[in-house]
Amino acid sequence: MKHKVFLTGASGFVGSAIMHRLVADGTPVVAAVRQADVVQSPMVRSVLFQSFEQDNDWDGALAECDVVVHSAARVHVMND
């Protein structure tokens, strides 16, 4: 049986490569995304989170997963 993977940053450069590889290997993915309909695959269930800074209820999304891959990052922010 394949482990189900919880993946952050699935719409980013690194995260999308990880997601595509997992799906190609037949691994089901729960993808934490900030925008709906970013990920299009029957092997991927998207969970919408607006921010990692807010208090989110991760219990439901993580309950079904065996592994967490955290690839979300704050990039390309030049003036903060």
MOPAC internal coordinates of N, CA, C and O (Angstrom, degrees):
PM7 1SCF
backbone

  N    0.0000 0     0.00 0     0.00 0    0    0    0
  C    1.4419 1     0.00 0     0.00 0    1    0    0
  C    1.5275 1   109.62 1     0.00 0    2    1    0
  O    1.2310 1   121.02 1   -44.33 1    3    2    1
  N    1.3065 1   115.65 1   135.67 1    3    2    1
  C    1.4620 1   121.26 1   177.89 1    5    3    2
  C    1.5240 1   109.77 1   -77.95 1    6    5    3
  O    1.2310 1   120.90 1   -36.29 1    7    6    5
  N    1.3107 1   115.88 1   143.71 1    7    6    5
  C    1.4557 1   121.28 1   173.80 1    9    7    6
  C    1.5173 1   108.94 1   -76.62 1   10    9    7
  O    1.2310 1   120.47 1   -35.12 1   11   10    9
  N    1.3287 1   116.71 1   144.88 1   11   10    9
  C    1.4606 1   120.49 1   174.77 1   13   11   10
  C    1.5260 1   107.35 1   -89.65 1   14   13   11
  O    1.2310 1   120.89 1   -46.63 1   15   14   13
  N    1.3388 1   115.90 1   133.37 1   15   14   13
  C    1.4605 1   122.35 1  -174.25 1   17   15   14
  C    1.5252 1   110.27 1  -109.25 1   18   17   15
  O    1.2310 1   120.69 1   -48.66 1   19   18   17
  N    1.3228 1   116.29 1   131.34 1   19   18   17
  C    1.4599 1   122.62 1   171.11 1   21   19   18
  C    1.5181 1   106.82 1   -93.42 1   22   21   19
  O    1.2310 1   120.15 1   -58.87 1   23   22   21
  N    1.3297 1   117.32 1   121.13 1   23   22   21
  C    1.4614 1   122.05 1  -173.65 1   25   23   22
  C    1.5155 1   110.83 1  -121.69 1   26   25   23
  O    1.2310 1   120.66 1   -57.12 1   27   26   25
  N    1.3304 1   116.35 1   122.88 1   27   26   25
  C    1.4614 1   120.39 1   171.65 1   29   27   26
  C    1.5286 1   108.00 1   -94.57 1   30   29   27
  O    1.2310 1   120.60 1   -26.14 1   31   30   29
  N    1.3118 1   116.45 1   153.86 1   31   30   29
  C    1.4607 1   120.59 1   178.11 1   33   31   30
  C    1.5140 1   113.53 1    73.42 1   34   33   31
  O    1.2310 1   120.08 1  -154.16 1   35   34   33
  N    1.3176 1   117.46 1    25.84 1   35   34   33
  C    1.4646 1   121.41 1  -174.85 1   37   35   34
  C    1.5287 1   113.72 1   -63.91 1   38   37   35
  O    1.2310 1   120.04 1   158.48 1   39   38   37
  N    1.3212 1   117.53 1   -21.52 1   39   38   37
  C    1.4678 1   119.58 1   179.69 1   41   39   38
  C    1.5176 1   112.55 1   -94.05 1   42   41   39
  O    1.2310 1   119.88 1   176.83 1   43   42   41
  N    1.3181 1   117.83 1    -3.17 1   43   42   41
  C    1.4591 1   121.40 1   179.94 1   45   43   42
  C    1.5140 1   112.43 1   -85.58 1   46   45   43
  O    1.2310 1   120.77 1    -0.42 1   47   46   45
  N    1.3103 1   116.13 1   179.58 1   47   46   45
  C    1.4661 1   122.26 1  -177.24 1   49   47   46
  C    1.5263 1   111.95 1   -61.49 1   50   49   47
  O    1.2310 1   120.43 1   125.03 1   51   50   49
  N    1.3151 1   116.79 1   -54.97 1   51   50   49
  C    1.4657 1   120.95 1  -178.92 1   53   51   50
  C    1.5254 1   110.89 1   -71.95 1   54   53   51
  O    1.2310 1   120.75 1   133.45 1   55   54   53
  N    1.3364 1   116.16 1   -46.55 1   55   54   53
  C    1.4627 1   120.38 1  -178.07 1   57   55   54
  C    1.5128 1   113.56 1   -60.61 1   58   57   55
  O    1.2310 1   120.05 1   141.03 1   59   58   57
  N    1.3292 1   117.51 1   -38.97 1   59   58   57
  C    1.4685 1   119.26 1   179.67 1   61   59   58
  C    1.5285 1   111.18 1   -67.91 1   62   61   59
  O    1.2310 1   120.32 1   144.95 1   63   62   61
  N    1.3151 1   117.00 1   -35.05 1   63   62   61
  C    1.4734 1   119.49 1   176.44 1   65   63   62
  C    1.5260 1   110.32 1   -66.54 1   66   65   63
  O    1.2310 1   120.39 1   138.22 1   67   66   65
  N    1.3215 1   116.86 1   -41.78 1   67   66   65
  C    1.4680 1   120.37 1   177.14 1   69   67   66
  C    1.5229 1   109.99 1   -62.51 1   70   69   67
  O    1.2310 1   120.44 1   134.19 1   71   70   69
  N    1.3339 1   116.77 1   -45.81 1   71   70   69
  C    1.4521 1   120.57 1  -178.68 1   73   71   70
  C    1.5209 1   112.13 1   -61.23 1   74   73   71
  O    1.2310 1   120.44 1   134.88 1   75   74   73
  N    1.3246 1   116.76 1   -45.12 1   75   74   73
  C    1.4617 1   120.02 1  -179.73 1   77   75   74
  C    1.5271 1   111.10 1   -63.07 1   78   77   75
  O    1.2310 1   120.23 1   142.32 1   79   78   77
  N    1.3138 1   117.16 1   -37.68 1   79   78   77
  C    1.4630 1   120.85 1   178.30 1   81   79   78
  C    1.5295 1   111.37 1   -66.88 1   82   81   79
  O    1.2310 1   120.75 1   135.68 1   83   82   81
  N    1.3347 1   116.18 1   -44.32 1   83   82   81
  C    1.4635 1   119.98 1   178.64 1   85   83   82
  C    1.5244 1   110.81 1   -60.97 1   86   85   83
  O    1.2310 1   120.39 1   134.14 1   87   86   85
  N    1.3258 1   116.85 1   -45.86 1   87   86   85
  C    1.4641 1   121.28 1   179.65 1   89   87   86
  C    1.5277 1   110.57 1   -63.45 1   90   89   87
  O    1.2310 1   120.16 1   138.79 1   91   90   89
  N    1.3227 1   117.31 1   -41.21 1   91   90   89
  C    1.4702 1   120.90 1   178.45 1   93   91   90
  C    1.5257 1   111.08 1   -62.13 1   94   93   91
  O    1.2310 1   120.51 1   148.71 1   95   94   93
  N    1.3245 1   116.62 1   -31.29 1   95   94   93
  C    1.4696 1   121.24 1   178.37 1   97   95   94
  C    1.5257 1   112.24 1   -84.82 1   98   97   95
  O    1.2310 1   120.06 1   179.18 1   99   98   97
  N    1.3295 1   117.49 1    -0.82 1   99   98   97
  C    1.4494 1   121.25 1   178.97 1  101   99   98
  C    1.5202 1   114.47 1    83.23 1  102  101   99
  O    1.2310 1   120.49 1  -160.63 1  103  102  101
  N    1.3185 1   116.67 1    19.37 1  103  102  101
  C    1.4556 1   121.46 1  -179.28 1  105  103  102
  C    1.5225 1   109.85 1   -91.41 1  106  105  103
  O    1.2310 1   119.63 1   -55.31 1  107  106  105
  N    1.3346 1   118.31 1   124.69 1  107  106  105
  C    1.4668 1   119.66 1   176.51 1  109  107  106
  C    1.5238 1   110.88 1   -70.41 1  110  109  107
  O    1.2310 1   120.86 1   -36.24 1  111  110  109
  N    1.3244 1   115.96 1   143.76 1  111  110  109
  C    1.4612 1   122.17 1  -174.91 1  113  111  110
  C    1.5275 1   109.98 1  -128.54 1  114  113  111
  O    1.2310 1   120.94 1   -42.23 1  115  114  113
  N    1.3179 1   115.81 1   137.77 1  115  114  113
  C    1.4582 1   122.38 1   166.30 1  117  115  114
  C    1.5226 1   104.87 1  -107.28 1  118  117  115
  O    1.2310 1   120.44 1   -64.37 1  119  118  117
  N    1.3186 1   116.76 1   115.63 1  119  118  117
  C    1.4620 1   121.79 1  -173.37 1  121  119  118
  C    1.5230 1   110.55 1  -104.81 1  122  121  119
  O    1.2310 1   120.64 1   -57.46 1  123  122  121
  N    1.3311 1   116.38 1   122.54 1  123  122  121
  C    1.4574 1   121.55 1   173.87 1  125  123  122
  C    1.5228 1   107.44 1   -84.04 1  126  125  123
  O    1.2310 1   120.74 1   -63.58 1  127  126  125
  N    1.3271 1   116.20 1   116.42 1  127  126  125
  C    1.4603 1   121.18 1  -176.94 1  129  127  126
  C    1.5210 1   110.00 1  -129.95 1  130  129  127
  O    1.2310 1   120.57 1   -21.34 1  131  130  129
  N    1.3329 1   116.52 1   158.66 1  131  130  129
  C    1.4686 1   121.78 1   177.86 1  133  131  130
  C    1.5179 1   112.48 1   -95.09 1  134  133  131
  O    1.2310 1   119.91 1   162.42 1  135  134  133
  N    1.3295 1   117.78 1   -17.58 1  135  134  133
  C    1.4610 1   121.86 1   179.96 1  137  135  134
  C    1.5200 1   109.19 1  -127.23 1  138  137  135
  O    1.2310 1   120.96 1   -43.20 1  139  138  137
  N    1.3198 1   115.77 1   136.80 1  139  138  137
  C    1.4596 1   121.06 1   178.83 1  141  139  138
  C    1.5283 1   110.05 1   -66.98 1  142  141  139
  O    1.2310 1   120.71 1   -26.71 1  143  142  141
  N    1.2983 1   116.25 1   153.29 1  143  142  141
  C    1.4684 1   124.13 1   175.58 1  145  143  142
  C    1.5142 1   113.92 1    63.24 1  146  145  143
  O    1.2310 1   119.58 1  -153.54 1  147  146  145
  N    1.3196 1   118.42 1    26.46 1  147  146  145
  C    1.4573 1   121.62 1   176.36 1  149  147  146
  C    1.5215 1   109.77 1   -77.76 1  150  149  147
  O    1.2310 1   120.99 1   142.81 1  151  150  149
  N    1.3150 1   115.72 1   -37.19 1  151  150  149
  C    1.4605 1   121.55 1  -175.11 1  153  151  150
  C    1.5193 1   109.05 1  -108.98 1  154  153  151
  O    1.2310 1   120.59 1   -53.49 1  155  154  153
  N    1.3194 1   116.47 1   126.51 1  155  154  153
  C    1.4531 1   122.02 1  -178.66 1  157  155  154
  C    1.5181 1   110.01 1  -120.13 1  158  157  155
  O    1.2310 1   120.43 1   -86.22 1  159  158  157
  N    1.3212 1   116.79 1    93.78 1  159  158  157
  C    1.4602 1   120.46 1   177.48 1  161  159  158
  C    1.5248 1   108.65 1  -163.72 1  162  161  159
  O    1.2310 1   120.13 1   -40.50 1  163  162  161
  N    1.3236 1   117.36 1   139.50 1  163  162  161
  C    1.4640 1   119.17 1   176.94 1  165  163  162
  C    1.5285 1   112.77 1   -68.13 1  166  165  163
  O    1.2310 1   120.10 1   164.02 1  167  166  165
  N    1.3247 1   117.42 1   -15.98 1  167  166  165
  C    1.4618 1   121.60 1   178.80 1  169  167  166
  C    1.5282 1   111.99 1   -86.57 1  170  169  167
  O    1.2310 1   120.52 1   174.74 1  171  170  169
  N    1.3431 1   116.62 1    -5.26 1  171  170  169
  C    1.4640 1   120.77 1  -174.35 1  173  171  170
  C    1.5245 1   109.86 1  -120.30 1  174  173  171
  O    1.2310 1   121.43 1   -50.41 1  175  174  173
  N    1.3128 1   114.87 1   129.59 1  175  174  173
  C    1.4678 1   120.63 1   171.87 1  177  175  174
  C    1.5207 1   106.42 1  -109.62 1  178  177  175
  O    1.2310 1   120.90 1   -59.57 1  179  178  177
  N    1.3282 1   115.88 1   120.43 1  179  178  177
  C    1.4613 1   120.75 1  -179.73 1  181  179  178
  C    1.5238 1   110.09 1   -87.60 1  182  181  179
  O    1.2310 1   121.16 1   -41.93 1  183  182  181
  N    1.3243 1   115.39 1   138.07 1  183  182  181
  C    1.4554 1   122.48 1   174.76 1  185  183  182
  C    1.5188 1   106.46 1  -120.46 1  186  185  183
  O    1.2310 1   120.52 1   -56.05 1  187  186  185
  N    1.3034 1   116.61 1   123.95 1  187  186  185
  C    1.4648 1   121.91 1  -174.26 1  189  187  186
  C    1.5236 1   111.09 1   -86.09 1  190  189  187
  O    1.2310 1   120.97 1   -58.95 1  191  190  189
  N    1.3301 1   115.76 1   121.05 1  191  190  189
  C    1.4606 1   123.59 1   173.45 1  193  191  190
  C    1.5169 1   107.18 1  -128.58 1  194  193  191
  O    1.2310 1   120.21 1   -54.14 1  195  194  193
  N    1.3185 1   117.20 1   125.86 1  195  194  193
  C    1.4571 1   120.38 1  -177.88 1  197  195  194
  C    1.5275 1   112.49 1   -71.06 1  198  197  195
  O    1.2310 1   120.38 1   146.22 1  199  198  197
  N    1.3245 1   116.87 1   -33.78 1  199  198  197
  C    1.4489 1   120.09 1  -175.99 1  201  199  198
  C    1.5176 1   109.69 1  -159.93 1  202  201  199
  O    1.2310 1   120.78 1   -27.23 1  203  202  201
  N    1.3004 1   116.11 1   152.77 1  203  202  201
  C    1.4530 1   120.12 1   173.73 1  205  203  202
  C    1.5196 1   110.65 1   -88.67 1  206  205  203
  O    1.2310 1   120.08 1   173.77 1  207  206  205
  N    1.3233 1   117.46 1    -6.23 1  207  206  205
  C    1.4548 1   122.06 1   179.73 1  209  207  206
  C    1.5218 1   111.70 1   -84.22 1  210  209  207
  O    1.2310 1   120.03 1   154.92 1  211  210  209
  N    1.3074 1   117.55 1   -25.08 1  211  210  209
  C    1.4551 1   121.82 1  -178.82 1  213  211  210
  C    1.5235 1   110.00 1   -82.04 1  214  213  211
  O    1.2310 1   121.51 1   -17.48 1  215  214  213
  N    1.3145 1   114.72 1   162.52 1  215  214  213
  C    1.4642 1   119.54 1   173.67 1  217  215  214
  C    1.5206 1   107.83 1   -76.08 1  218  217  215
  O    1.2310 1   120.65 1   -70.28 1  219  218  217
  N    1.3030 1   116.37 1   109.72 1  219  218  217
  C    1.4535 1   122.20 1   179.35 1  221  219  218
  C    1.5201 1   109.07 1  -109.02 1  222  221  219
  O    1.2310 1   121.28 1   -27.06 1  223  222  221
  N    1.3155 1   115.15 1   152.94 1  223  222  221
  C    1.4538 1   120.69 1   174.49 1  225  223  222
  C    1.5265 1   107.52 1   -92.90 1  226  225  223
  O    1.2310 1   120.91 1   -81.92 1  227  226  225
  N    1.3214 1   115.86 1    98.08 1  227  226  225
  C    1.4587 1   122.08 1  -176.83 1  229  227  226
  C    1.5240 1   112.67 1   -86.15 1  230  229  227
  O    1.2310 1   120.35 1   167.19 1  231  230  229
  N    1.3327 1   116.93 1   -12.81 1  231  230  229
  C    1.4624 1   120.65 1  -172.59 1  233  231  230
  C    1.5250 1   113.81 1   -54.43 1  234  233  231
  O    1.2310 1   120.61 1   131.77 1  235  234  233
  N    1.3194 1   116.43 1   -48.23 1  235  234  233
  C    1.4639 1   119.84 1  -177.51 1  237  235  234
  C    1.5180 1   112.99 1   -63.36 1  238  237  235
  O    1.2310 1   120.58 1   137.07 1  239  238  237
  N    1.3098 1   116.50 1   -42.93 1  239  238  237
  C    1.4672 1   120.82 1  -178.38 1  241  239  238
  C    1.5195 1   111.99 1   -70.77 1  242  241  239
  O    1.2310 1   120.64 1   143.00 1  243  242  241
  N    1.3246 1   116.39 1   -37.00 1  243  242  241
  C    1.4687 1   119.94 1  -176.70 1  245  243  242
  C    1.5248 1   113.64 1   -84.35 1  246  245  243
  O    1.2310 1   120.03 1   160.56 1  247  246  245
  N    1.3233 1   117.54 1   -19.44 1  247  246  245
  C    1.4694 1   121.19 1  -174.82 1  249  247  246
  C    1.5243 1   112.58 1   -58.53 1  250  249  247
  O    1.2310 1   120.18 1   145.69 1  251  250  249
  N    1.3012 1   117.27 1   -34.31 1  251  250  249
  C    1.4585 1   120.54 1  -176.36 1  253  251  250
  C    1.5326 1   113.39 1   -93.28 1  254  253  251
  O    1.2310 1   119.98 1  -179.14 1  255  254  253
  N    1.3234 1   117.65 1     0.86 1  255  254  253
  C    1.4664 1   121.41 1  -174.56 1  257  255  254
  C    1.5290 1   112.08 1  -103.88 1  258  257  255
  O    1.2310 1   121.64 1   -29.36 1  259  258  257
  N    1.3244 1   114.46 1   150.64 1  259  258  257
  C    1.4606 1   121.89 1   178.70 1  261  259  258
  C    1.5255 1   111.85 1  -103.97 1  262  261  259
  O    1.2310 1   120.56 1   155.35 1  263  262  261
  N    1.3367 1   116.53 1   -24.65 1  263  262  261
  C    1.4592 1   122.23 1  -173.17 1  265  263  262
  C    1.5272 1   108.92 1  -137.50 1  266  265  263
  O    1.2310 1   120.65 1   -36.88 1  267  266  265
  N    1.3394 1   116.36 1   143.12 1  267  266  265
  C    1.4653 1   121.62 1   173.92 1  269  267  266
  C    1.5189 1   108.35 1  -116.68 1  270  269  267
  O    1.2310 1   121.19 1   -51.05 1  271  270  269
  N    1.3452 1   115.33 1   128.95 1  271  270  269
  C    1.4613 1   121.37 1   173.26 1  273  271  270
  C    1.5244 1   106.08 1  -118.04 1  274  273  271
  O    1.2310 1   120.73 1   -65.55 1  275  274  273
  N    1.3233 1   116.22 1   114.45 1  275  274  273
  C    1.4613 1   121.33 1  -177.14 1  277  275  274
  C    1.5318 1   109.11 1  -100.61 1  278  277  275
  O    1.2310 1   121.06 1   -76.16 1  279  278  277
  N    1.3432 1   115.57 1   103.84 1  279  278  277
  C    1.4610 1   119.98 1  -179.71 1  281  279  278
  C    1.5245 1   111.52 1  -118.77 1  282  281  279
  O    1.2310 1   120.26 1  -172.47 1  283  282  281
  N    1.3297 1   117.10 1     7.53 1  283  282  281
  C    1.4683 1   119.81 1   177.48 1  285  283  282
  C    1.5228 1   109.38 1   -72.66 1  286  285  283
  O    1.2310 1   121.30 1   -38.71 1  287  286  285
  N    1.3094 1   115.11 1   141.29 1  287  286  285
  C    1.4584 1   120.38 1   179.02 1  289  287  286
  C    1.5231 1   109.33 1  -151.37 1  290  289  287
  O    1.2310 1   121.23 1   -25.86 1  291  290  289
  N    1.2639 1   115.25 1   154.14 1  291  290  289
  C    1.4617 1   120.83 1   175.16 1  293  291  290
  C    1.5150 1   107.23 1   -95.43 1  294  293  291
  O    1.2310 1   120.86 1   -71.16 1  295  294  293
  N    1.3137 1   115.96 1   108.84 1  295  294  293
  C    1.4637 1   120.16 1  -176.91 1  297  295  294
  C    1.5267 1   110.46 1  -129.13 1  298  297  295
  O    1.2310 1   121.22 1   -15.02 1  299  298  297
  N    1.2940 1   115.27 1   164.98 1  299  298  297
  C    1.4682 1   123.10 1   176.74 1  301  299  298
  C    1.5146 1   112.31 1    59.47 1  302  301  299
  O    1.2310 1   119.64 1  -148.55 1  303  302  301
  N    1.3226 1   118.30 1    31.45 1  303  302  301
  C    1.4526 1   122.83 1   174.69 1  305  303  302
  C    1.5246 1   105.90 1  -105.32 1  306  305  303
  O    1.2310 1   120.58 1   -75.70 1  307  306  305
  N    1.3264 1   116.49 1   104.30 1  307  306  305
  C    1.4455 1   120.83 1  -173.33 1  309  307  306
  C    1.5287 1   113.22 1   -90.79 1  310  309  307
  O    1.2310 1   120.59 1   144.59 1  311  310  309
  N    1.3283 1   116.48 1   -35.41 1  311  310  309
  C    1.4646 1   120.40 1  -176.11 1  313  311  310
  C    1.5148 1   110.14 1  -124.25 1  314  313  311
  O    1.2310 1   121.12 1   -82.60 1  315  314  313
  N    1.3178 1   115.46 1    97.40 1  315  314  313
  C    1.4696 1   118.54 1  -179.71 1  317  315  314
  C    1.5102 1   109.35 1  -131.23 1  318  317  315
  O    1.2310 1   120.10 1   180.00 1  319  318  317

